[in-house]
Amino acid sequence: MRAAAQRVAPGSWGGHRTIGAAVRSAKPGAVITVQAGTYTESLVLDKDVSLVAKGAVRLVAARGPAVTVHAGAAELRGFAIASTAPRDAAVLLRGGEPVLRDCEITGGRVDVAGSAAALLSGCAVRQAEGVAVWLAGTSRTTLENLTIGGCVGDGLVVEDEARVELTDALVDGATGRGAVLMGGAHATLTRCEIRGSGTAAVMVEGHATAALRECRLHEATGQGVWTRGTAGRVAPAAGGQGQDAGASAETRTSGAGSARDGHGVRLRDCEIFRTGGAGVLVDGGSAALLDGCHVHHTTGAAVLVTAEAAVELVSVRAVDCEDTALVASVSGQATARDSTFARTTANGVYAVGEAEVTLTGCTVRDTAYTAVHLGGAARATARDCTVSGTPEYGMRVTERAELLADGCEVSDAGLTGVSVEGGDAAVRGCRVTGGREGVRLRTTHRPLLADCEITAAGETGVRIGRDTGGRLENVRIVGSGGAGLLLEEDSTVLVEGGAVREPRGSGVVVRAGARPRLLGLTVADAAKNALFVEEGGEGRYEDCHFTKSRFPAVYAAARSRLVLRRCAVDGTETDLLRDDEAVVHAEDCHVEDAAEPLLPTLAAPGAKDDEGREAVPAAAGAGHRAGADGKGRKDKGRTGEGDEERSAEEAAAKLAELHVELDRLVGLDSVKREVVTLTKLMQMVKVRQDAGLAPPPLSRHLVFAGNPGTGKTTVARLYGGFLAALGLLSRGHLVEADRGDLVGEYVGHTAPKTTAVFRRALGGVLFIDEAYSLVPQGQFTDFGSEAISTLVKLMEDHRDEVVVIVAGYPSEMNRLLESNAGLASRFTRTLLFDDYTTPELVRIVEYQADSHEYAFTPETTEALHGYFDDLPRGEQFGNGRSARQVFQRMTERHAQRVAELDLSALDLADADAALLTTLLPADLPPGGAF
């Protein structure tokens, strides 16, 4: 039976004078109609009852909340609810399934707490202070057509485990945050508008999550969306070329969540604009996904990710911002697909610290600063992207940053299309158009350009900077305003295939000390020389084709040294113009169209000078030098012979120095013999190569098997020095690495990480300590196997440019070699580093003492022997390292002993001075205590 209807009206003619009285007398399911008027009372509802306002009904709280619901399905329709305490709750929904329709709440907030499942439809909350709508506990709330306005503080706060669905809502002018989610809360916002908020339009903290669809967030004085996890807080800062656009780059940890996995914020088809801070700030271990969003006219960065956070952008337009469009700093991770970053007053994309950025199919254009700027140790991958319209650099890599670019288009850069300054890069299949320079490399790494095209550079097509190495594979340089390929002082570059066409200067310019190797390069239609080698330049040029240059195809300045093998020259009147102090060796070269070809007449194949280098008869085709403008002039200078003698003497002196250093090592007799034998074998390899003979089948890569502290790193460094002195390695430097340097933290991370370390070692020795850790015992899906596979391929691709030494415990190294057949075939020689004997450990301590001006008594030496005899040789024993630690402890105990004496009474000019330098048996540390 349906409950009887109740009626409330002011005065004596109504059924009930107060709403409370009607509620108390109503049966469950009753409908109570309330006539127009003002009712000053505080309702408490705990049953299924419906309250319907007839006309303008105003309910004013007598004390506490005007409406409190504890249980039941209570409904209020059409009420104006008021409170005189704006910082307190005007409506408190603590349980049941309460419904408020078309109600207006003023002067206090709405609280939904406990386990309530509330619905507010067509309601408005105004003039609250602190918070307008506060949802907490395990409540479930649906808000439809809600308006929050005129509130001082936050508009909507959701915390604990509360859930809310907000549809077609307006949050207007909240002086704090428009919507805040904390704890484990979740909110879904659909077609909502949040405007004029303070700190942030939407803020998500801790483990809370939010999903926004077709929402408009604008006019915030702070951020549009700010999500931050538990890892901390980073305040945003303005970005730009040359400064950190997000936060200081300090630490890096992994584990940022994924917005697709429900962690962080998901925004789909949203618009965020006119914010005082960042449009979207992702911070402190949180994550966000933006899909089909438009972020524009922000004062701060359009999207900023920092502090172990992650952001994913799909079909996003981040444009017209007064800062950088996309900023990644500290160890933030940003992934963008089919997105546009344009019309910024700073950078397009800016990554610093140890941030990681992945761009696929993106457009970066019309930026005031560099379009894509990488600094610190940031890493960026760009695939099939378009970069254009910047007065500075298209893509710029600085400090220790790394860039992998594949299939990208870079155009209209005011300075340089792609610039690598101190970091590393692999650029494949890219097209660079315009700019003062197409590509510029100046770094201690060896960047890679492969299958790229550089066209219409205003000055230089590709510039390899001073002391820089690099590799160019099938690179095409077309129509540069100056030189096509410029190799600066002391640079080393390997060029394989490719072409330089129609440069308005010389095709290839080689400056003093540069030592390039060009294989199969075509230089065509150069306005000046095809190959111009400046004074003191060097290089090997094999299977190259120089055609249709206006000046002599090859020009060699004074004291330059060129080797040309199987090169072809045609379409030019003069094949070679060289200074009489230049040394040019041409072998099997073919010349057509030249009036008096010189290259075929030069030194016969196999001719050598005293150093084993190719020699050239001094009188053959000698002529005056020509500058870059083709005008002749003469200079005085040293002869090539003097340089050769000096180089030979320097190499011999370096070898002798290395032998002395090797002999000085304590112990390691068998290792020393092996190194000397290998050095002699490598020397024979060099002689055979210079004679044009095939080298014997000998692998330079080694396994060093031995316990810690047995001198493996020192011997590896010396081995690299020997090979460099013999000319088999260009630098001979040592790069140390371990598992952490090679193996990544997630899929796709390992190969680039291994490649970057390998590139640093090109020209020298890559020493991988504890290499067996790449194949952990009993693990078959570890990323270490990917590192090994990558390493094997790189060793094959660069077999003449690097030596790899793997080191570790003898018992573990076999497991490493058995893990990959390619690895085993490249490491065919193992050097065994035995533990040091007691006499050898004593010698190490004595050497340390002598180096630091200490002396031993005979008793001390005898005590040292006994000390090392008794010393446990377990896992903590470090061989030579332990010996050095013993010496350090002896000096510490000696200092403590001497400090206890009355130094003022000593005659330091007499025998007492020996107290300051003599180590006694008492100075030895307690057994095993080091």
Secondary structure, 3 states (H helix, E strand, C coil): CCCCCEEECCCCCCCECCHHHHHHHCCCCEEEEEEEEEEECCEEECCCEEEEEEEEEEEECCCCCCEEECCCCCEEEEEEEECCCCCCEEEEECCCCCEEECCEEECCEEEECCCCEEEEECCEEECCEEEEEEECCCCEEEEECCEEECCEEEEEEECCCCEEEEECCEEECCCCEEEEECCCCEEEEECCEEECCCCEEEEEECCCEEEEECCEEECCCCEEEEEECCCCCCCCCCCECCECCCCCCCCCCCCCCCHHHCCEEEEECCEEECCCCCCEEEECCCEEEEECCEEECCCCCCEEECCCCEEEEECCEEECCCCCCEEECCCCEEEEECCEEEEECCCCEEECCCCEEEEECCEEEEECCCCEEECCCCEEEEECCEEEEECCEEEEEECCCEEEEECCEEEEECCEEEEEEECEEEEECCEEECCCEEEEEECCCCCEEECCEEECCCCEEEEECCCCEEEEECCEEECCCCCCEEECCCCEEEEECCEEECCCCCCEEECCCCCCEEECCEEECCCCCCEEECCCCCCEEECCEEECCCCCCEEECCCCEEEEECCEEECCCCCEEEECCCEEEEECCEECCCCCCCHHHCCCCCCECCCCCECCCCCCCCECEECCCCCEECCCCCCHHHHHHHHHHHHHHHHHHHHHHHHHCCCCHHHHHHHHHHHHHHHHHHHHHHCCCCCCCCCCCEEEEECCCCCHHHHHHHHHHHHHHCCCCCCCCEEEECHHHHCCCCCCCHHHHHHHHHHHHCCCEEEECCHHHHCCCCCCCCCHHHHHHHHHHHHHHCCCCCEEEEEECHHHHHHHHHCCHHHHHHCCCEEEECCCCHHHHHHHHHHHHHHCCCEECHHHHHHHHHHHHHCCCCCCCCCHHHHHHHHHHHHHHHHHHHHCCCHHHCCCCCHHHHHHCEECHHHCCCCCCC
